[in-house]
């Protein structure tokens, strides 16, 4: 190897959700094309997040080749009485599905990409909508929630009408906002 960065190792991201090592989300052995596609999608989603009234600041990481987005959120916008909140977004435009899974497991959506939108509060509460293979969840698309990091997640089926990343972002943010106002 010539020592150049092929995108397979990325710096850790600290968006209030804990430091997590980042790898490109375009599959196990991402092509430069899938890395660039993911970056364009996440850049577009960051621009959309910046328009949301609850978002204080949003950024992608690493610069120039986003593997994830993070945002500081004003929890008061959701009638939440906590010190701080954050949002983390990932998008995998060309995921490799694990053996013995297929797009048939994508019930309740026509999307072929994987994604996560995860909201977290300083209180420990977090919830989000994920579209990804998860062995202990029926189907890939689900809402997950827990009151604190010491508790197990509760999972619920969800459906998405949106078929493009920006639509998914807004539909998912609306779903999370409704849940936060009920909690």
C-alpha positions as CSV (number, residue, x, y, z in Angstrom):
1,X,0.0,0.0,0.0
2,X,1.3,3.5,-0.9
3,X,0.1,5.1,2.4
4,X,-2.6,7.2,0.7
5,X,-6.0,7.4,2.4
6,X,-8.5,5.1,0.6
7,X,-11.3,6.1,3.0
8,X,-11.3,2.8,4.8
9,X,-10.1,4.3,8.1
10,X,-11.7,7.5,9.3
11,X,-11.2,9.6,12.4
12,X,-13.5,9.2,15.3
13,X,-16.6,11.5,15.4
14,X,-17.7,13.1,18.7
15,X,-21.2,14.5,18.2
16,X,-22.5,14.1,21.7
17,X,-23.3,10.5,21.1
18,X,-19.9,9.2,22.2
19,X,-16.8,8.7,20.2
20,X,-17.2,6.1,17.5
21,X,-14.7,5.0,14.9
22,X,-15.9,5.8,11.4
23,X,-15.6,3.7,8.3
24,X,-17.1,4.5,4.9
25,X,-20.7,3.4,4.7
26,X,-20.7,2.3,1.1
27,X,-20.1,-1.3,1.9
28,X,-17.4,-3.6,3.2
29,X,-15.0,-2.6,0.5
30,X,-16.2,0.8,-0.6
31,X,-15.5,2.1,-4.0
32,X,-14.5,5.7,-4.4
33,X,-17.8,6.2,-6.2
34,X,-19.9,5.0,-3.3
35,X,-17.8,7.1,-0.8
36,X,-18.4,10.2,-3.0
37,X,-22.2,9.3,-3.3
38,X,-22.5,9.0,0.5
39,X,-20.7,12.3,1.0
40,X,-23.0,14.1,-1.5
41,X,-26.1,12.6,0.2
42,X,-24.9,13.5,3.7
43,X,-23.9,17.0,2.6
44,X,-27.4,17.5,1.2
45,X,-28.9,16.2,4.5
46,X,-26.7,18.5,6.5
47,X,-28.0,21.5,4.5
48,X,-31.6,20.3,5.3
49,X,-30.8,19.8,9.0
50,X,-29.6,23.4,9.1
51,X,-33.1,24.5,8.1
52,X,-34.8,22.7,11.0
53,X,-35.9,25.0,13.8
54,X,-34.6,22.6,16.5
55,X,-31.1,22.3,15.1
56,X,-28.5,24.6,16.7
57,X,-25.6,23.5,14.5
58,X,-24.9,20.6,12.1
59,X,-21.7,19.3,10.7
60,X,-20.3,16.3,8.8
61,X,-17.2,14.4,9.5
62,X,-14.6,13.9,8.2
63,X,-14.4,17.1,6.1
64,X,-14.7,16.5,2.4
65,X,-15.7,12.8,2.8
66,X,-18.6,12.6,5.2
67,X,-19.2,9.3,6.9
68,X,-21.7,10.7,9.4
69,X,-23.5,13.9,10.4
70,X,-23.9,15.2,13.9
71,X,-26.0,18.0,15.1
72,X,-26.6,19.9,18.4
73,X,-30.4,20.0,19.0
74,X,-32.5,22.4,21.2
75,X,-34.5,19.9,23.2
76,X,-36.9,22.7,24.3
77,X,-38.2,22.7,20.7
78,X,-39.7,19.3,21.5
79,X,-40.9,20.3,25.0
80,X,-38.1,18.3,26.5
81,X,-36.7,19.5,29.9
82,X,-33.0,18.3,29.5
83,X,-29.7,20.2,29.3
84,X,-28.7,19.2,25.8
85,X,-29.5,16.9,22.9
86,X,-27.9,15.7,19.7
87,X,-28.7,13.9,16.5
88,X,-26.5,11.5,14.5
89,X,-27.2,10.6,10.9
90,X,-25.5,7.9,8.8
91,X,-26.4,6.9,5.2
92,X,-25.1,3.9,3.3
93,X,-26.1,4.2,-0.4
94,X,-24.7,0.8,-1.5
95,X,-24.8,-1.5,1.5
96,X,-23.7,-5.1,1.4
97,X,-26.4,-7.2,3.1
98,X,-25.2,-9.9,5.5
99,X,-25.6,-13.5,4.3
100,X,-29.1,-14.9,4.5
101,X,-30.7,-11.4,4.3
102,X,-32.2,-9.8,1.3
103,X,-34.1,-6.7,0.1
104,X,-37.3,-8.7,1.0
105,X,-36.4,-7.8,4.6
106,X,-37.0,-4.2,3.7
107,X,-40.7,-4.4,4.4
108,X,-42.5,-1.1,4.9
109,X,-40.1,0.8,2.5
110,X,-38.8,0.7,-1.0
111,X,-35.4,2.1,-0.1
112,X,-32.3,0.0,-0.8
113,X,-29.9,2.2,1.2
114,X,-29.2,1.8,4.9
115,X,-29.5,4.7,7.3
116,X,-29.7,5.7,11.0
117,X,-31.1,8.8,12.5
118,X,-30.5,8.7,16.2
119,X,-31.5,11.4,18.7
120,X,-29.9,11.4,22.2
121,X,-30.3,13.5,25.3
122,X,-28.0,14.4,28.2
123,X,-30.5,12.5,30.4
124,X,-29.5,9.2,28.7
125,X,-32.8,8.9,26.7
126,X,-32.3,8.1,23.1
127,X,-34.5,7.1,20.1
128,X,-34.2,6.8,16.4
129,X,-35.2,5.3,13.1
130,X,-32.9,2.8,11.5
131,X,-33.0,0.9,8.2
132,X,-30.4,-1.8,8.5
133,X,-30.1,-5.5,9.2
134,X,-30.4,-6.0,12.9
135,X,-30.5,-9.7,13.9
136,X,-32.9,-9.3,16.8
137,X,-35.4,-7.1,14.9
138,X,-38.0,-8.4,12.4
139,X,-37.4,-6.5,9.2
140,X,-34.7,-3.9,8.6
141,X,-36.8,-0.7,9.2
142,X,-37.6,0.1,12.8
143,X,-37.8,2.7,15.5
144,X,-35.8,2.0,18.6
145,X,-35.9,3.7,22.0
146,X,-34.6,3.4,25.5
147,X,-34.9,5.6,28.6
148,X,-31.2,5.2,29.6
149,X,-28.0,3.5,28.4
150,X,-28.4,0.8,31.0
151,X,-31.8,-0.3,29.6
152,X,-32.5,-2.5,26.6
153,X,-34.0,-0.9,23.5
154,X,-37.7,-1.3,22.7
155,X,-38.2,-1.8,18.9
156,X,-41.3,-0.9,16.9
157,X,-42.1,-1.3,13.2
158,X,-42.3,1.8,11.2
159,X,-43.2,2.6,7.5
160,X,-41.7,5.3,5.3
161,X,-43.5,6.8,2.3
162,X,-40.4,8.8,1.3
163,X,-38.2,7.3,-1.4
164,X,-35.3,9.8,-1.4
165,X,-32.8,10.8,1.3
166,X,-34.2,14.4,1.9
167,X,-37.7,13.0,2.2
168,X,-36.6,10.3,4.5
169,X,-34.8,12.9,6.7
170,X,-37.9,15.1,7.1
171,X,-40.3,12.2,7.5
172,X,-38.0,10.6,10.2
173,X,-37.5,13.9,12.0
174,X,-41.3,14.4,12.2
175,X,-41.7,10.8,13.6
176,X,-39.0,11.5,16.2
177,X,-40.5,14.9,17.1
178,X,-43.9,13.2,17.6
179,X,-42.4,10.6,19.8
180,X,-40.4,13.1,21.9
181,X,-43.6,15.2,22.5
182,X,-45.3,12.0,23.8
183,X,-42.5,10.8,26.0
